[in-house]
């Protein structure tokens, strides 16, 4: 786990253009605060002086100054808000790009089972978003408060040294002790409440999801009671934390009041002794009152700083992660015409660090990470696999779930490297090729292929940007989506929604399949291309896909024996080994008993 | 101000009303303290400046001032404490009502009660997302609500009370200054409303832009593996930079205008203060006003503008703060799908073992949703018979099952058992006759044994084991690290879809009810699991009345009768071949 401070510094470091803007924003903010303070201080002086009833002309300078300060304050504040928001937006854009770059090599094949829910990535994005507060709401207000404390202290010191010390002390305490106290309390509360919140959320979730089952089994009262008691536990903790937080507020108010009183206590005798001019007393008190306003946003800033720190740490933990596969220093180019082959491959998952890094939230539940990637590091997922797909050949890979079919597919496009044996393309070890070069030739259409929140057309053209319209329609026909798209009011320009939510699950999968078929790759690896489709449709789609594949080699993974028509060869994977090379689908029945045994082996 | 206080929150929640009352009380205190502080401070300063008074001679005033300053700090802390406690109370209350509603009706957001809505746009994945979102809103929402109750609401009350007190006091001391302030305040409020209206729309657009940008980034990150597959990840980098820059430029354009409102408000307040200072100065020179009065007025001027300006700044807290509560209200306000009891004393529950169940012209529509989910459904389930229900997704199969289980009541027609309308029966007694094996069963936090014994927590280990064996789940359970004592549920071990369904089957075996409802229990499973579950189902169905929603033609073929649903209507019982086609 990276050090919080380093991570924070890494995020806070500005790009060259931003540093200028940061300085500008801080300067404007300090100017605005100074103008507001000067307005009140000058007003105090003006009134005190007026009470001595001088000729009114002598007051004119002060009167004009007061107005000027007022207008300056408003103008500077406007400028400051624009400058700081501009800075925040620039930083956000830069941070997004930066962490996108960091994530790029880390996610060749998604997060596997553990990351399939997408929640981890959603938090990754939320973390990046959270960082826009760092300058806008943490750094700038803190800098302003500190500079104002020093400036006001200095001004007071010039009038009366003792007053300067009181003003500086009061403002410095308000800018440091109170936010630190408040921030620490918030952190403590977060730690304390996190398990209770998690428990209540989980219980609510299961009660909502399983409400019908609880209703039918007559258990609803038990579960209602369970929720009530978890709620009570959380409420008790939260009430205690709220009490502590309000003590921090009380402390802040008390420090401010003590400052005002302290200033009076040193200034009143000074006026009597003549060390301080009477007309300056009001100015000093008013200045302190106005300056205290700058410390007001700081407790909140301290709490945000904590959020930013956690976010930054998590992001750097991800960014510092070593990619599972890297390009060779001198990549070679696939010659073409050869086969895709896997020789004596043994593979097991070795680490779950990336998933772990994305999961660490407050550093407290790192140990409680559920064992999603069961079997990491213990048994071989694949153990001595040999297989080959020749150009134009159609191979089906059959096997029960958990047999390692998807892992095998991912090795072929080098999402991971096998511990033993090798994967070759045109006789070259895929580790000698650049990843982009390999994936130009071998394309994997996996089960969580993503549909982007844009049009059907744009999603398809991702595979081949130069595609012509009739090519798009043709692939849609192959997956039996032609009529559906043709009937949509916007046709190919229909939006698919976030994560393809505007289309059904089956349509989503078929669009992803169509996209794969459109690509110019020489080998297509299709992982369960017809899952979640009704049997008759699944058969038609599979046939359509095989037809559309044309001259390309196809390796199709399925667990459905009904879909094997049209394949040249059928392989059965079970218990991490290739259980059977059944040859032609027609002769498969001959070895089906063997396959059956393999299934049992895979299931246990 | 637009939507100053969320009406629904006040109407729906007694705790929220209490909160408003407390805020009003503390706000009144604050108003008094503000004036007292100004008067005391002005007295001390003027006495020291004009008469060179000593600290000793000012002791009572200084002590009083210290007390007032401390009291203000205490009231501010009180605002925060009551706001946070209030948010907790409101949220606990809402959670309690949510839990009660959800559990009483069996109306899960993603459960069977909602399953029929699939056709109306709620897809499986989304339903799961929504229940997660709801649970998160009910727990984490308290943070946003704290911002509302401890931030916005006090500020709103202060903005209503403090300016009034300040104006009243200034009017007594210096009518001219009061006139200036009284003139600027309505101007200020007018500007706030005028600009606020426009700014609100603009601000909303700005938030939308930011949300859109964030959603775009999430979309790209989620799709990163796909982008890499198609070697488009590099190009996307440029797009990301370009989109970010374009949105920044656009957002800054709106902000330039949106911040103008703040600029005008600031100018009003600043110039108002400056004018008051000048007026007091002139009056002092002319001798119409004393220094103490002048200082008091000057100290009060910023206290007048402060709360007014801050209430605008806190405005977002109001929107964010109530959003979480809205999410829960949405569910709470959804009309019940259960009809009110039709008789005061429930009739004795007939035994489905010997009585048949009859759907008489049953129709169902979700309240507020146009078009029925089911219409004119008429059939009979004979005791001990296996009936298969087929039809395309969205046809209303799950809704029909939900009606049988009384997770919802028909909106027309009636379901009868032994000649009795189900609505005349005791809800819990009727439900106790039914075991349900859903497609996506929920495993609750607890051990495997506790999960199997869900319907009968007192069941001993032997019964649980027998049920597990009957369901073909024994081998699977014994393979788990702690066997029957393995802890399942959130944050613990997760089982595969097939394993979950076997546990659910064991549940049904253990309950041993006369009626059984199966919801595509073998769909989307690999062959080994599907075959094993189908075998167990056959054993389970023996001697029971079974309604089975099926895709699997083997099961449909085995059943005595097949019903086909299409668009909520019963089509004539088709042959087994037709089902397969």
Interface residues (C-beta under 8 A of the other chain):
Chain A: X36 X39 X40 X42 X43 X44 X46 X47 X48 X49 X50 X51 X53 X54 X56 X59 X62 X63 X66 X67 X69 X70 X71 X73 X74 X75 X77 X78 X81 X82 X85 X86 X89 X90 X92 X93 X94 X96 X97 X100 X101 X103 X104 X107 X108 X109 X110 X118 X121 X122 X124 X125 X126 X128 X129 X197 X198 X200 X201 X202 X203 X204 X205 X206 X207 X208 X209 X210 X211 X212 X213 X214 X215 X216 X217 X218 X219 X220 X222 X223 X224 X227 X228 X231 X234 X235 X238 X239 X242 X243 X245 X246 X247 X249 X250 X252 X253 X254 X256 X257 X258 X260 X261 X264 X265 X267 X268 X269 X271 X272 X278 X279 X281 X282 X285 X286 X289 X290 X368 X370 X371 X372 X400 X401 X402 X413 X435 X436 X439 X440 X443 X444 X445 X446 X448 X449 X450 X451 X452 X453 X462 X463 X498 X499 X501 X504 X505 X515 X519 X531 X532 X534 X535 X536 X559 X560 X561 X599 X600 X602 X603 X604
Chain B: X41 X44 X45 X46 X48 X49 X50 X52 X53 X54 X55 X58 X62 X65 X66 X69 X70 X72 X73 X74 X76 X77 X78 X80 X81 X84 X85 X88 X92 X95 X96 X98 X99 X100 X102 X103 X104 X105 X106 X107 X108 X109 X110 X111 X112 X113 X123 X124 X125 X126 X128 X131 X132 X134 X135 X136 X138 X139 X140 X142 X146 X213 X214 X215 X216 X217 X218 X219 X220 X221 X222 X223 X224 X225 X226 X227 X228 X229 X230 X231 X232 X233 X236 X237 X240 X241 X244 X245 X247 X248 X251 X252 X255 X256 X259 X260 X262 X263 X266 X267 X270 X271 X273 X274 X275 X277 X278 X280 X281 X282 X284 X285 X287 X290 X291 X294 X295 X298 X299 X302 X402 X405 X407 X428 X431 X432 X434 X435 X436 X438 X441 X442 X444 X445 X454 X455 X457 X475 X479 X489 X490 X491 X492 X493 X494 X496 X498 X507 X511 X524 X526 X527 X528 X529 X551 X553 X580 X581
